[in-house]
Amino acid sequence: MDPEVVTFTIPIENNKIVFVWNITARLPEGEIYCSMLKVFSQFGPLYSLKLVPNASVAGPGYYAVLKYYSSQSARRAQAACDKKNLFQDTPVKVQICIKQKGFPYKSLELYSQKCQELANYYLGFNGWCKRIIALQNISGLDDNPEMESDPQELGKLRYLCVVEVILPYHGVCSRGVGVAEECLEKQNDSGKVAVEYVSGEEDNVDCLSEEELKGLIQVNDFTWAPMDAGGGEDEEDWAEISFHEDTLIDS
């Protein structure tokens, strides 16, 4: 078997995508998903598994699209699972993607969590480690101090991070640099919060004394600090995947 280079990117190649159909609806959808994950993850790490209900004209049931990081994993899954019952009473059909429409973008890099899962699988849990060399706020480095800016214009918050990945058993290390950027609206404020209460016609709160109002409303000053909201659940747009028609006909 020829060696294969596994990249830390979202798999979009045809030979890494597996299509499964003839999935019955006799089991709950959640149970089917877990059963498929258990079966197909035996052949290699999965980037994603998407279970989709059949169109109404096809009758009740499901089909699934799986994405492997390795084409060898996809081939092993197809060879071992095609026309097998697996988790149901009837056999499923398993096919590696044959034809795929063009993508409007190139393959994207994986998020940190996916990178760690992939590294743990191929290198072992203790086979690698990482450390942050530098983490620095580089906002405003490209701004011209002589030019006056509109207070309401969008400002940019930038952080630079240098990370080193080490393979201790092989004496190998590699460093990478990344920059995160977020656009923020510049505002001239004091950083404080004010609360205004407008009472209704039948509300007698205006008649309360200052002593009686204590404890009802409390406002504290606070310091705003940028926070990372994290990545979105989706790193990609699902591609439209098509197959030769003769592969979808039951023999």
N, C-alpha and C positions, 0 to 999 in steps of 0.2 A: 504494500500500500504506500502510495506516494505521500511524503510529508506535506502538511498543510499549515500555513501561517494563519493564526487566529488573531484578528484585529479587534481592538477595543472600540468598535463602532457598531451602530445599529445595523443588523444584517438586512440587506435588501436584495442580495443576489438570488437568482432563480433556484440554484442548487442548494440553498439553505432554507427554502420555504416548502413546507409539507401541507398538503390539502387532504383532509379526511372527510368522507361523507358516508351516507347510509347509517347515520347515528339515529337510533329510534328514540321516541319520547316516552318510553315506559318508565324511566327513572326521572326523578326531579333534576332540574337543570344544574343545581349546585353539586349534586352527587355525580352527574356525568362529568362536569368540569374537573372535580377532584380525581375521579378515576382516570381520566385522560392525562392529567398532569402526572399522576403516579406511574402510568404505563410509559409515556413517551419521554419522561425525564431520565429513564434508565439508559438512554442511548447518547446522552450528552446534555450539557446545560442548555436550557431554553431561554431565549430572550422574551418570548411572549407566546401566549396561547389564547386565541379568541374563538369562543363558541357562539355560533349564530343560528337562530331559528330558520328553518326552511321557508321559502316563499309559500304563500297560501296555495298556489297551484300544484306544488310538489307534495302536499300533505304534511302531517305532523312529523317533526323530527328536527335534526340539527346537522350542520356541517361545521368544520373547524379549520382554522388556519394557524399553523405553528411555525415559529421562526427559530431556527437553531443558529448558534454562532459558528458552527462547523458544518461543511458540506458532507463530511464523512458521517457525522451524527445523523444527518437527514437521510442518507442512504441506508444506514443500519436500521433506522426506524421504519423506512418503507419496506425493506426486505423482511423484517421480522413481523410486521403488523398487518400487511396487506392481506385481505380475505381471511382474517382471523376474527374470532368472536370477541376476544379481549374482555370487556366488561359487560357485554350484553349477549343475548341468545342468538343473534344473527351476526354474520360477518360484516365488518366495515371495509370500506375501500380506502386505500392510502396511496397517494401519488405525489411525487416531487413535482414542484411547479415547472411547467414546460415553457409557457409563454407569458410574458409580463409586459404590461404597458409601460411606457417611458416615465421616468420620475422627473419632476420639476426641480429636484434638489439632489445634491450628492449625499452620500451616507454621513450621518451625524455621529459625533462622539457620544459615548455613553456617559450617563450621570455617575457620580462617585459610587453610589450604592451598587449599581450594576457592575461597575469595574471591580469592586471588591468581591462580589459573588463569583465573577469569572476568574479572577486571580486565585481565589480560594479553591476553586474546582481544579484548575490545572497545576497550580504551584503548591497546594496544600495550605491548611490554615496557618501553620507556622513556617511556611516556605517563603514568606515575603513580609516586608514591613514598609511603612512610609513615615516620613517626618516632614514637618513644615519648616523650611529654611527661613522664609521671610514672609511677613504679611504686613502690608503697608498701604496707608491711604495716599493715593496719588491724585486726588481730586484737585483741579485747578492748575495743574502743571502746564496745560496748553492755553491757559487764559492770558490775555494781554492786560497787564495792570494799568496801562495808560488809557485803555478804552473804557468808557462808562457803559454799564449794562443796564438794561431795563429791569426794574425790581421784579416784574412779573414773568420774565422770560424763564425758559427751562434751564436749570443747571444740571451738571452731571456729577454724580457721585461714583468715584472709581476706587477700586481696591486691587492691588497686585499681590499675587501669591506665588511663591516658589516652593515646589514640593519635590522631595527626593524619594524614589522607590528603590528599595534594596532587596537583593536576593542573597541572603547571608550564606547559604550553602554553596553558592557558585561564585561568591566574591564579585558580584556585578551590581552596579547601581546606575540609576538614570535620573536626571533632573528635568522637570518641566515647569513652564511658566504660564500662568493664566491671569487674565484681567477681567474682573466683573464690573459692569457699568449699569447704572440706573439713572434715569432722568427724573429730576425733582423740580418742582415749581418754586422759584425763589419768592419769598415773601418778607416784607419788612414787618416783623412782629417782635414782641418781647419774650416770646416763649412761654407766656402765661395763658391761663384759661379763665374766661369770665363767664358767669352764668347769670342770665336774666330771667326772672320769673314774672309772668303776666297772669294776674289772677282773673277769675271769672266774676260775673256780676254778683253771684250768690256766695262767693268765697270771701270769708272774713279774715284771711291771713294778714291783710294789711293792718288789722287792728291789734295784731299780736305785738307784744313788746320785744325789745332786743333780747332780753333774757329768755323769753319763751321760744324765740326762734332758734336758739342754740341747740345744736344736735339734729335739727331738721335737714339742713343743707350744709355740706362741708366741702370746700374746694381747696385742693392742695396744689402748689406749684410743682412742676416736674420738669426734668431735663429730658428732651427728646434725643434718642439715640437710634441710628439706622439699624434696622433688623433685616436679616435675610429671611424672606418669606418661603424660601425653598422652591424647588422646581415643580412644574406642573405634572399631573399624573401621566400626560402623554408627551413622549419625546418625539413623536412622529405622527404623520398622517398615514392612515391605512391605505395602502396602494390598492388599485383595482387589479385583481389577479384573475387571469383567464386561463383556461386549459383547452387542449384539443377536444373537440366534442366526442370523439370516439373513445376517449378515456373515461367518460362519465356514463357510458352505457353499460348496464349490467350484462355480463356474459351469460 
